[in-house]
Amino acid sequence: MIRPAGPGPAYLFPGRPPSRPRHPHSLRDVLTEHGLPIRPARNTAMITAAGELPPMVMSDLFGIDPGTAQKWAHCAQAGWADYLAHVHP
């Protein structure tokens, strides 16, 4: 990665101009072209974080609603018995 000239921030994924971050949609398109789907990766990261962090910390850290963070925490704690009960009532 080439750092932009001047005192500006150096982004991991620079945009155009390099002093700006890359737009999320263009980054998504590039990753998808290389066989890296975004949604499964995001869901894996969220479920991992939900298993390790309290819901209020997740809410503050990721900027999500506390209720949504609570739902992620519930999913992270659910075991196979909960899954099977849901799939085969």
Secondary structure as UniProt FT lines:
FT   TURN            18..19
FT   HELIX           24..33
FT   TURN            34..35
FT   HELIX           38..52
FT   HELIX           55..62
FT   HELIX           66..77
FT   HELIX           80..87
//
